[in-house]
Amino acid sequence: MIRVVLAEDQGMVLGAFAALLDLQPDITVVATATNGDDALTAVREHGPDVLVTDIEMPGRTGLDLAAELNRTADPVRVLIVTTFARSGYLRRAVDAGVAGYVLKDAPIGELAAALRRVHAGERVVAPELAVAAWDAADPLTDRERELLRAVAEGAGNAEIAARLCLAEGTVRNYLSTAMAKLGARNRTDAARTALSRGWL
């Protein structure tokens, strides 16, 4: 029996996934979570074989969760199931040690098959993402991504500077460099572009 923790912030989707996976004769959902922090707790408490997680959730994202589990050498295998067919997300998922990345609009049979393959030690990537993933390299540094995330949240330069213990001039310089890399007109446009490509 493949033991699964399921993390998804939309209650209806979470319930549907849990019910459909429980119909599989060799899969059992041992815990569910609606945010990344609770998912991490559930993984540590239940020791599942596979964590099936969305990317965008409150608290830790699915990618943050995968990176933390990878950092602590947790043996759980991670399968991302998301609506976001963004090449930047897939690259970050691979870097975080994710074993599988599939899209939510796939039939439940395909999700169950991907889950079994991940459990068996294989790496699974939705075909429509595999080619696109290598076409768009992320040009941003970790610091530039951190600042653009703050911009996306609506923070001004002074607030970002205070939050990250940087001088305002340093914040402007980082953002100017990020804007140039992304061909953006302004800081908001840079954040929007980075988000749309899955780089934040």
N, C-alpha and C positions, 0 to 999 in steps of 0.2 A: 504494500500500500504506500503510495506517495503522499506524504504529509505536507500540506500547504498552508502558509499564512498569506492572506489576501489583503492588500492595502489599496483603498480607493476612496476618494473623498465624497463621491456622489452616492448617497444612500441607495437609490434605486438600482444603479449599476452594480454596486457592491453586492446587494441582495441577489440580483439576477446571476452574476458571476458565481457566487457561492452556491446557489441552488443548482446551476447547470454543471458546475464541476463536481458537486456531490453526487450527481447522477452517473458519473463515470465509475465503473466498477473497481478501478485501481487508484482512485484519487479521493482523498478526504481533506476537507478544509478544517484545520484545527483551531484557527483563530482569524478574526478579521479586524481591520483597523481603518479609521477614516483620516489619519494623518501620519506623517512620517515618524514622529516621536513615538506614538503608540505602536506603530509597526515594528520599530526597533525593539521596544519592550517585549512585544509578542514573540519576535524571533528569538530573543534571549531566554524567554520563559518556556517556549514550546519546542525549540530546537527543530524546526521543520526541515524537510529536504529541499523545498523550493519556496522562495518568496515571490509571489506574483504582485507587482506593484505598478501603479500609475506613476507618471512623472510629476505633474503639478498637483501638490497637496499642501495643506497648511503644515507649519513646522518644517521639518526636513522634506525636501522634494524626494522623489524616487531615486534621482541620481545622487543626492546627498546621502541617502540611506545606503545605496549600493557602495558608495565610496567608503563610508564608515565601516560597513561589514567587511569590505575588502581590506581596509587598514588594520582591522583587528583579526584578520585571518579567520573569520567565521566560515564554517564549512557550507553554510546554506548557499544554494545556487539562486541567482536572481534572474527573473524573467520580467522585463518591462512590457506592459500592455498599455498602449496610449493612443490617443487620437492624433498625436503630433508626428507627422511624417517629415521631420526636419533633420537634415543631414548633420547639423551641429549637435543635436541631441544624441544622435547615434554615435558620433565620435566620442562624446563625453561619456556615454554609457560604456563603450568599449574600454576607455581609459579607467573607468571605475570598476572594471572587472565583471560587468554584466554578462551573463551567459546567453541571454535571448532578448530580442526586441521585436515585438509584433504589434500590429495595429488592432484597435478595438472593433473595427468593422469586419474583421475576419470571422468566419463561422466558428461556433464553439468547438466543432470537431478539429479545426485547425489549431485553436488555442490549446486544446487538450493534447494534441499530437506534439506541439511545440514544447509543452510542459514536460511530456514524457522524454523527449529528446534532450532537453536541458538536464533533467534528472539523470539521464544516462551518460552525462558528461559531454554532450555535444554543444556546439554554439549554433544558435538559430537566429537568423535575421530575415525580416520580411523582404521578399525579393524586390519590391518597389523601392526599398531604401538602400539596398546593397550597392547599387551603382552610384546613386546620388551622393552617398556618404563620402566618396573620395574626390568629389568635384569641388568642394568648398572648404578649404582649410580655414580654421579660425585664426585670424591675425592678432587677436587681442591677448594682452598679458593678463595674469590673474588680477593685478591691481586695477587695470582698465575695466575689466569685467565687474569688479567690486563697485567701482564708481558708477558705472552705467546702470547697475542694478539699483543703486540709490537714486539715480536720476529717474529711472522708470517708476520708482515709488513716490516720486514727486518732491524729492529733497532738493533744496537749493545748494549752491556751492559752499556757503557759510556753514550750513547744517552738516554737509558731507565732511567738510574740513574738521569740524568739532567731533563728529562721530568717529572719524578715522585718525584723529590726532595728526592732521596734516595742515600745512599752511594753505590759505585760499589760493595763492599763486600756484602752488604745487597741484592742487585739484584742477585748476584751469589748464595747466600744462598737460596733465594726464588726459583730460577730456578733449583737448585740442588734438592730441596725438591720435586718440581713438576716433575722433571725427574724421581726421585725414585718412586713416586706414579704411574707414567704412564709406568714404565719399559722402559724408553726411553734411547737411546744411547747418545744423546746430546740434546741441547736446541731446535734445529730445528726439530728434530724427535719428541720431546715432544709437540711442537706447532702443528705439522702435525697430531699427534695422537689425541690431544684434539679437533682440528678442525673436524677431520673425525668422531668423536663421538658426535659432536654437543655441546661440552662443552664451546666453545668460541663464 
